[in-house]
């Protein structure tokens, strides 16, 4: 079963369980899938679905931060709940130690020696670690390694 089908199945399960928060969050996710399919006129692969989920999580994190700054804890909590529903579908995230080890190997492959080579490392790292580490974490670790 593809990741998209799994999400659709989970919407049905949430509906039967009368879990409206989860149902609504997953419906938002499926509508994002449909929007991309219509806009780009293509069938989504699991990699595409993972990218969409990551984008949605990033948006929810940004919104939660803004709600926190505005003192709207109720809305912040709603965004954080949606994130928790979405994270289930992502591959297991790398720990900081695993990420550093992977990036050291990539730095060696590319032959990077200074911060000027960050672009080369980031290009390869983004492809190899897609879905397993956030771009911001990758960037921070690469800067530390090349400094």
Protein Blocks (a to p, Z undefined) as FASTA:
>chain_A
ZZklmmmmmmmmmmmnopaklmmmmmmmmmmmmmmmmmnopaddfklmmmmmmmmmmmmm
mmmmmmmmnopaklmmmmmmmmmmmmmmpccdddfklmmmmmmmmmmmnopabfklmmmm
mmmmmmmmgojacfklmmmmmmmmmZZ
